[in-house]
Amino acid sequence: MTSERDLETLLATLEVSVKDGRWAYETHAKGTWTGAKQVPNPAMIFQEQEGTTVIVPADKSTRKDNRWVWLELSVYSDLHAVGFLAAIAAALAAVDVPCNAVAGFHHDHIFVPESKADVAIQALSALSGAS
């Protein structure tokens, strides 16, 4: 399978799938992240100047405003595709849904607030006419 760069094709073939669970963002001071021993199944680890950002499974103690639904954009988007995430963000902004994007090699992933997941899925499905 080859990756896609054409924006119209990306949007027309877009499918949204919901990954299991709920997710939370954490930050760890620089040099304090110890990896899998600390959190066994992180979705993402990203080193920033200020410290390490980690997306981890949420639990019962996770604050309501830090509970995210992980949406996988199931189209094989090329890392050089132009405008794809902008179109995704604009569609979500139009329905007042914040999003946090993570680009994987094969797919893009969007984390949206748990309370707005259904609205987000509808807005993204409308981009491809799948609603």
C-alpha positions as CSV (number, residue, x, y, z in Angstrom):
1,M,0.0,0.0,0.0
2,T,1.3,3.4,-0.9
3,S,0.8,6.6,1.1
4,E,-1.5,9.3,-0.2
5,R,-0.6,13.0,-0.6
6,D,-3.6,14.3,-2.5
7,L,-5.9,16.2,-0.1
8,E,-9.2,15.5,-1.9
9,T,-8.4,11.8,-2.0
10,L,-7.4,11.8,1.7
11,L,-10.6,13.4,2.7
12,A,-12.8,11.3,0.4
13,T,-11.3,8.1,1.8
14,L,-11.1,9.1,5.4
15,E,-12.5,6.7,8.0
16,V,-12.5,7.3,11.7
17,S,-12.0,4.5,14.2
18,V,-12.1,4.8,17.9
19,K,-9.2,3.2,19.8
20,D,-10.1,1.3,23.0
21,G,-10.0,3.1,26.4
22,R,-9.6,6.7,27.5
23,W,-6.3,8.5,27.6
24,A,-4.6,11.2,29.7
25,Y,-1.8,13.6,29.0
26,E,1.0,13.7,31.6
27,T,4.2,15.7,31.8
28,H,7.4,14.6,33.5
29,A,10.3,16.9,34.4
30,K,13.3,16.5,32.2
31,G,15.3,13.4,33.1
32,T,12.6,11.9,35.3
33,W,10.7,9.7,32.8
34,T,11.7,6.0,33.3
35,G,9.7,4.5,30.6
36,A,7.6,1.3,30.6
37,K,8.4,0.6,34.2
38,Q,6.6,3.8,35.1
39,V,3.6,3.4,32.7
40,P,3.3,0.0,30.9
41,N,1.3,1.1,27.9
42,P,1.9,4.7,26.8
43,A,0.3,5.7,23.5
44,M,3.0,8.3,22.9
45,I,6.2,9.6,24.4
46,F,7.6,12.9,23.2
47,Q,10.6,14.7,24.5
48,E,10.3,18.4,24.8
49,Q,12.8,21.0,26.2
50,E,10.8,21.3,29.4
51,G,10.4,17.6,30.0
52,T,8.6,14.5,28.6
53,T,5.0,14.5,27.5
54,V,3.3,11.1,27.7
55,I,-0.1,10.0,26.7
56,V,-1.2,7.2,29.0
57,P,-4.3,5.1,29.8
58,A,-6.6,7.2,31.9
59,D,-7.9,5.7,35.2
60,K,-10.6,6.5,37.7
61,S,-8.4,9.2,39.3
62,T,-7.9,11.1,36.0
63,R,-9.5,14.5,36.1
64,K,-12.6,14.9,33.8
65,D,-10.9,17.6,31.8
66,N,-7.9,15.3,31.0
67,R,-9.9,12.3,29.6
68,W,-9.4,12.0,25.9
69,V,-10.7,9.7,23.2
70,W,-8.2,8.5,20.6
71,L,-9.5,8.7,17.1
72,E,-7.4,7.0,14.4
73,L,-7.8,8.6,10.9
74,S,-7.7,5.4,8.9
75,V,-6.3,6.6,5.7
76,Y,-2.7,6.0,4.8
77,S,-1.6,9.7,4.8
78,D,1.8,10.5,3.5
79,L,4.0,12.4,5.9
80,H,4.4,15.1,3.2
81,A,0.6,15.5,2.6
82,V,-0.3,19.2,2.8
83,G,-3.5,20.5,4.4
84,F,-4.8,17.2,5.7
85,L,-4.5,18.0,9.4
86,A,-5.6,21.6,8.7
87,A,-8.8,20.3,7.2
88,I,-9.3,18.0,10.2
89,A,-8.7,20.8,12.7
90,A,-11.0,23.2,10.8
91,A,-13.8,20.6,10.8
92,L,-13.4,20.1,14.5
93,A,-13.1,23.8,15.3
94,A,-16.4,24.4,13.4
95,V,-18.2,22.3,16.0
96,D,-16.2,23.6,18.9
97,V,-14.1,20.5,19.5
98,P,-10.4,20.9,20.5
99,C,-8.0,18.3,19.1
100,N,-4.5,17.2,19.7
101,A,-2.9,15.6,16.7
102,V,-0.1,12.9,16.6
103,A,1.3,11.8,13.3
104,G,2.3,8.2,13.0
105,F,4.1,6.8,10.0
106,H,0.9,5.2,8.5
107,H,-1.9,7.2,10.0
108,D,-2.7,10.4,11.9
109,H,-4.3,10.2,15.3
110,I,-6.5,12.8,17.0
111,F,-7.2,13.0,20.7
112,V,-10.5,14.8,21.5
113,P,-12.2,15.4,24.9
114,E,-14.2,12.5,26.0
115,S,-17.3,14.7,26.4
116,K,-17.1,15.8,22.7
117,A,-16.1,12.5,21.0
118,D,-19.5,11.9,19.3
119,V,-19.6,15.4,17.9
120,A,-16.0,15.0,16.6
121,I,-16.7,11.7,14.9
122,Q,-19.8,13.1,13.2
123,A,-17.8,16.2,12.0
124,L,-14.9,14.0,10.7
125,S,-17.3,11.5,9.0
126,A,-19.0,14.4,7.2
127,L,-15.7,15.3,5.6
128,S,-15.8,12.1,3.6
129,G,-19.6,12.0,3.2
130,A,-19.8,9.0,5.5
131,S,-22.1,10.5,8.0
